[in-house]
Amino acid sequence: MYEVKIGEGVGDVKLGMHMDDVRRLFDDLKEYKETPYGYPYEVTCDSNDTFQISYDQSGCVDLIICTDVEKLTMDGESFTENNSLWGLFQWVHKRDPQVEISSDGFCSDALGLGITLGEEEQFEFCGTQRLFDIIDSIQITVKDFWKNEPKPDDE
């Protein structure tokens, strides 16, 4: 199990941690490079069956995506077992009234937390379903990650 700590990291992977230190934690990480849509530079990432980790230009963790939600805890409790999507949204909204909702989830720049639903799920139709059933991934980021993310010229 990996504890989600908003603003800090997930398990032993901490925001701001250097990639060399992250790679010492796992023996199954695979490095890849990509240029996300609108970015003027290539981003270095590592991934395994549970995590996708993105590094900033200095090689430090700025985004942690957890794709195996069953392995997550928050405040010492299972992240998904007894929580609904709507309950999680309300928890986030109390801490960040500016949380942004889209049809496939929501994100908070202030908290550095994003929730992405599975391809077939829609936020408005599954607000009371258990998180385990519908969440595709959890994203933990440095503060204002999405706000400061480079945008394509046409946006």
Sequence and secondary structure as in RCSB ss.txt:
>XXXX:A:sequence
MYEVKIGEGVGDVKLGMHMDDVRRLFDDLKEYKETPYGYPYEVTCDSNDTFQISYDQSGCVDLIICTDVEKLTMD
GESFTENNSLWGLFQWVHKRDPQVEISSDGFCSDALGLGITLGEEEQFEFCGTQRLFDIIDSIQITVKDFWKNEP
KPDDE
>XXXX:A:secstr
 EEEETTTEETTEETT BHHHHHHH SS EEEEE  TT SS EEEEE SSEEEEE TTSBEEEEEE  GGGEEET
TEESSTT BHHHHHHHHHHH TT EEETTEEEETTTTEEEEE TT  GGG TTSBHHHHEEEEEEESTTHHHHS 
  TT 
